[in-house]
Amino acid sequence: MDAQDVVLAVVGFAALTAILIFVIYRRKQSSWTGEVIDKDHGVSMKPVTHTIAFFVLLVAVAGSSVGLTSQGAKTPAPKFDGNVADIVWGGRIESVTGVAPPDLGPANSLITENDAWFRTVGAPGPKDIVVSFFKREPALVGSVVVVGLGGARSVADVEIWTSATSAETGFIKTATGTVPLDPRPNSSPENTFRFNPVEVRYVKIRLIRNHEALERNRGDIQLRCIRVIEAQASGYTPSLTRHPEIAAPVFVAEGAAAASGQPVPPMGCSPTAMPMQPGTGESRKVILVVGNYLATVGAWLPAAITAKRLPAKYTSSREELGIFGRVETTVLAAKHLQPWMLADHDTVVME
């Protein structure tokens, strides 16, 4: 329930209260002014007038509050918490062991959600999660927070690896440790893996095992989120200083006002209408906006082709389907879509 809903509820309650007061005055033959209401010789109008005036005043005040709420409300800017792996600040999941690239959408919850959860599946053995930062630029990193999920299948032993070269090679182990076991179903046990700050482009979180006995570890490791914390050091320029556009707030009201001030484009097929200007010719970098990261992207044709979910004859090698093999898709929950993201993409697709 938002502020406007609360105000409207108050107005409704005030209306019912006013009616109730009037009925009481009518039946009890008295008023707050001490005047008597005589059923046989007429009704004094003072209590009725006061009741109506009181009700009108409440409606006026509530109406003003609704107006202020709707006119002055702004979408709050996200507050930087140091997690340079967060999608909002340009972070991204590069890969997860056993997960095909088109299916990485749900993994995004790992770096931007605190109340969701993620599970690895597949063959027994370590699972690697590789993350990068804004435009895959280097960042000074000094700690990684791994938050587990209550229960024996929650992540236990973890290794942290870093690379300054690529998402596949050049990794050096920088920290090891264990996320404690918490048997409570909705708990969030966590551990902060600290190491000497190092400037890197990629961080690999290797999940060694869960808390079950070794013979029962079948590759199912559960966790809530991962946070890669930016460090500070002399001579290092923080990510948000290098790229202030990352922290640009989403001011919906200002955007609407700016758009309303633009001239109305010509409509129809009149000779004065401006012709459509060609773009790049095809979509190459696409943002797929979903309701949440647990939503399937299977209906997104480029993902279906890349993941080979369609019959063998439907591949990107076919001329008419070749465009889908050239599409790079970034899956985002609607609430995490930021203005700076649009500069690096040519197409936005809504779920």
C-alpha positions in Angstrom: 0.0 0.0 0.0 1.5 3.3 -1.0 0.9 6.8 0.5 -2.0 7.6 -1.8 -3.8 4.4 -0.8 -3.4 5.3 2.8 -4.8 8.8 2.3 -7.8 7.4 0.4 -8.4 5.0 3.2 -8.4 7.8 5.7 -10.9 9.8 3.6 -13.2 6.7 3.6 -12.9 6.3 7.3 -13.6 10.0 7.8 -16.8 9.8 5.7 -18.1 6.8 7.7 -17.2 8.6 11.0 -19.1 11.8 9.9 -22.2 9.7 9.0 -22.0 7.9 12.4 -21.7 11.2 14.3 -24.8 12.6 12.5 -26.8 9.4 13.3 -25.8 9.6 17.0 -26.8 13.3 17.1 -30.1 12.5 15.5 -30.9 9.7 17.9 -29.5 11.1 21.1 -31.1 14.5 20.7 -28.0 16.3 21.6 -24.9 17.9 20.0 -21.4 18.9 20.8 -22.7 22.5 21.1 -25.2 21.5 23.9 -28.2 22.2 21.7 -31.2 19.9 21.9 -32.6 18.1 18.9 -36.4 17.9 19.2 -37.8 15.1 17.1 -41.3 16.6 17.3 -40.5 20.3 16.6 -37.6 20.1 14.3 -33.9 19.4 14.2 -31.2 21.9 15.2 -28.9 22.4 12.2 -25.8 23.4 14.1 -24.5 19.8 14.8 -25.3 18.8 11.2 -23.5 21.9 9.9 -20.5 21.2 12.0 -20.4 17.5 10.9 -20.6 18.4 7.2 -17.9 21.1 7.7 -15.7 18.7 9.5 -16.1 16.1 6.7 -15.4 18.7 4.0 -12.3 19.8 5.8 -11.0 16.3 6.0 -11.6 15.7 2.3 -9.9 18.9 1.4 -6.8 18.1 3.4 -6.7 14.5 2.2 -7.1 15.7 -1.4 -4.2 18.1 -1.0 -2.1 15.3 0.4 -2.9 13.0 -2.6 -2.0 15.8 -4.9 1.3 16.4 -3.1 2.0 12.7 -3.1 1.4 12.2 -6.8 3.0 15.5 -7.9 6.1 15.5 -5.7 7.0 11.8 -5.5 10.2 10.8 -7.2 11.6 7.4 -7.9 14.5 7.2 -5.4 18.0 6.8 -6.7 19.7 3.6 -5.8 22.3 4.0 -3.0 25.7 2.7 -3.8 26.7 0.0 -1.3 30.1 -0.8 -2.6 29.0 -3.9 -4.4 30.6 -3.4 -7.9 29.2 -6.7 -9.0 25.6 -5.5 -8.7 23.7 -5.2 -12.0 22.6 -1.7 -11.0 26.3 -0.6 -10.9 27.2 -2.4 -14.1 28.1 -5.8 -12.8 27.2 -9.0 -14.6 27.3 -12.8 -14.4 29.7 -14.0 -17.0 29.2 -17.7 -16.5 28.0 -20.4 -14.1 29.2 -24.0 -14.2 26.7 -26.2 -15.9 24.4 -23.3 -17.0 24.1 -22.4 -20.7 24.6 -18.7 -21.5 21.0 -18.1 -22.5 19.9 -19.5 -19.2 22.0 -17.1 -17.0 19.0 -14.8 -16.3 18.1 -16.3 -13.0 21.7 -16.1 -11.9 21.4 -12.3 -12.0 19.6 -12.6 -8.7 22.9 -13.6 -7.1 24.4 -10.2 -7.5 21.5 -7.8 -7.0 18.9 -9.5 -4.8 19.0 -10.1 -1.1 15.7 -11.9 -0.6 15.9 -14.4 -3.5 17.9 -17.6 -3.7 19.8 -19.6 -6.3 20.8 -23.2 -6.6 23.4 -24.9 -8.7 22.5 -28.3 -10.2 24.3 -30.9 -12.2 27.2 -33.3 -11.6 28.9 -33.4 -8.2 31.9 -31.2 -7.9 32.8 -27.5 -7.6 30.7 -24.9 -9.3 32.2 -21.7 -10.6 30.4 -18.3 -10.7 32.3 -15.7 -12.6 31.3 -12.0 -12.3 32.6 -8.8 -13.9 32.1 -5.1 -13.4 31.0 -2.0 -15.4 31.9 -2.6 -19.1 34.3 -5.3 -17.9 36.7 -2.6 -16.6 39.1 -3.3 -13.8 38.1 -2.5 -10.2 40.0 -2.6 -6.9 38.6 -5.5 -4.9 39.4 -6.4 -1.3 36.6 -8.6 -0.2 33.8 -10.9 -1.3 30.6 -11.6 0.7 28.9 -14.9 0.1 25.4 -15.3 1.7 24.1 -18.8 2.0 20.6 -20.2 2.5 19.4 -21.9 5.7 19.8 -25.7 5.6 22.3 -28.5 4.9 22.3 -27.7 1.1 23.5 -24.2 1.7 27.0 -23.3 0.4 29.8 -24.4 2.8 33.4 -24.3 1.5 34.3 -21.5 -0.9 37.3 -20.3 -2.8 37.8 -16.8 -4.3 39.8 -16.4 -7.5 40.6 -13.2 -9.4 41.8 -12.5 -12.9 43.0 -9.3 -14.6 42.9 -10.8 -18.1 39.7 -12.7 -19.1 36.7 -14.6 -17.8 38.3 -17.9 -18.7 42.0 -17.6 -17.9 44.5 -15.9 -15.6 42.8 -16.7 -12.3 44.7 -16.6 -9.1 43.3 -17.9 -5.8 43.1 -15.1 -3.3 41.0 -16.5 -0.4 39.3 -19.6 1.0 36.9 -20.2 3.8 33.5 -21.6 4.9 30.0 -20.1 5.1 28.6 -21.3 8.5 25.7 -23.7 8.7 22.4 -22.3 9.9 19.6 -24.9 10.0 16.8 -22.4 10.1 14.9 -22.5 6.7 14.8 -18.7 6.1 18.1 -17.7 7.6 21.0 -16.1 5.7 24.3 -17.3 7.0 27.2 -15.4 5.4 31.0 -15.0 5.4 33.2 -12.2 4.2 36.3 -13.4 2.4 39.0 -10.7 2.8 42.3 -10.4 0.9 44.8 -7.8 0.0 43.1 -5.4 -2.5 43.9 -6.2 -6.1 42.8 -4.5 -9.3 41.1 -7.1 -11.4 38.4 -7.5 -14.2 36.9 -10.7 -13.1 36.2 -12.5 -9.9 35.4 -16.3 -9.7 33.5 -17.6 -6.7 34.2 -21.3 -6.6 31.6 -23.3 -4.6 33.3 -26.4 -3.4 30.4 -28.2 -1.6 27.4 -27.7 0.6 27.0 -28.8 4.3 25.7 -32.3 3.6 28.0 -35.3 4.0 30.3 -35.9 1.1 28.4 -39.0 -0.1 25.2 -36.9 -0.3 26.8 -34.0 -2.2 25.1 -34.2 -5.6 26.0 -30.8 -7.0 23.0 -29.0 -5.4 24.5 -25.9 -3.7 22.1 -23.2 -2.6 22.9 -19.5 -1.8 21.2 -16.1 -1.6 23.6 -13.6 -3.0 27.2 -12.6 -3.7 28.7 -9.1 -3.2 32.0 -8.0 -4.5 33.1 -5.0 -2.5 35.2 -2.3 -4.0 38.3 -1.3 -2.0 39.9 2.1 -1.7 43.5 3.0 -2.0 45.8 5.9 -2.8 46.0 6.5 -6.6 42.9 4.4 -7.3 39.9 6.1 -8.9 36.6 4.5 -7.8 34.2 3.2 -10.4 31.5 5.8 -9.7 34.1 8.6 -10.0 35.2 7.3 -13.3 31.7 6.8 -14.5 29.3 9.1 -12.7 26.5 8.2 -15.1 26.2 4.9 -13.2 24.8 6.7 -10.2 22.5 8.9 -12.2 19.1 8.7 -10.5 15.9 7.7 -12.3 13.8 10.9 -12.1 10.6 9.9 -13.8 8.8 13.2 -13.2 11.7 15.2 -14.7 11.9 12.9 -17.7 8.2 13.3 -18.4 8.5 17.1 -18.1 11.4 17.1 -20.5 9.5 15.0 -23.0 6.4 17.2 -22.8 8.5 20.2 -23.7 9.6 18.7 -27.0 7.7 19.7 -30.2 5.1 17.3 -31.4 6.4 15.2 -34.3 4.5 15.3 -37.6 1.9 12.6 -38.0 0.7 10.7 -41.0 2.0 10.6 -44.5 1.9 14.3 -45.3 4.9 15.6 -47.4 6.1 17.6 -44.3 6.5 14.5 -42.2 10.1 13.7 -41.3 11.1 10.4 -42.9 12.2 7.6 -40.6 16.0 7.4 -40.2 17.6 4.0 -40.6 19.3 2.5 -37.6 22.0 -0.2 -37.5 19.9 -2.5 -39.7 19.4 -5.2 -37.0 19.4 -5.7 -33.3 22.7 -6.7 -31.9 22.7 -5.8 -28.2 19.4 -6.4 -26.5 18.0 -5.8 -23.1 15.4 -8.4 -22.2 13.2 -6.9 -19.4 11.5 -9.5 -17.2 9.3 -9.3 -14.2 11.8 -11.2 -12.0 15.0 -13.2 -12.4 13.1 -16.5 -11.9 11.1 -15.9 -15.0 12.0 -18.2 -17.9 13.5 -16.7 -21.1 12.7 -19.7 -23.1 10.2 -17.8 -25.2 13.0 -15.5 -26.3 13.9 -16.9 -29.7 17.6 -16.0 -29.8 18.0 -17.9 -26.4 16.0 -20.9 -27.7 18.2 -21.2 -30.7 21.5 -20.7 -28.8 20.4 -23.3 -26.2 19.4 -25.7 -29.0 15.8 -26.0 -27.7 14.3 -26.0 -31.1 14.4 -28.8 -33.7 17.8 -29.3 -35.3 16.8 -27.6 -38.6 16.2 -24.3 -36.7 19.7 -23.0 -36.2 21.4 -19.6 -36.6 23.3 -21.1 -39.6 20.1 -20.7 -41.6 20.1 -17.5 -43.6 16.7 -16.3 -42.3 17.7 -17.1 -38.7 21.2 -15.9 -38.8 20.3 -12.6 -37.0 19.6 -14.6 -33.9 23.1 -15.9 -33.7 24.4 -12.4 -33.6 22.2 -11.1 -30.8 23.8 -10.5 -27.4 21.1 -10.5 -24.7 21.2 -9.0 -21.2 18.4 -10.1 -18.9 17.2 -7.5 -16.4 14.4 -7.3 -13.9 12.3 -4.2 -14.7 13.2 -2.6 -11.3 16.9 -2.8 -12.1 16.8 -1.1 -15.5 18.9 2.1 -15.3 19.3 5.0 -17.8 23.0 4.4 -18.4 22.2 0.9 -19.7 20.4 2.2 -22.8 23.6 3.8 -24.2 25.2 0.4 -24.9 22.1 -1.3 -26.3 20.1 -0.9 -29.5 16.9 -2.8 -28.5 14.7 -3.3 -25.5 12.4 -6.2 -25.4 9.6 -6.5 -22.7 8.7 -9.8 -21.3 
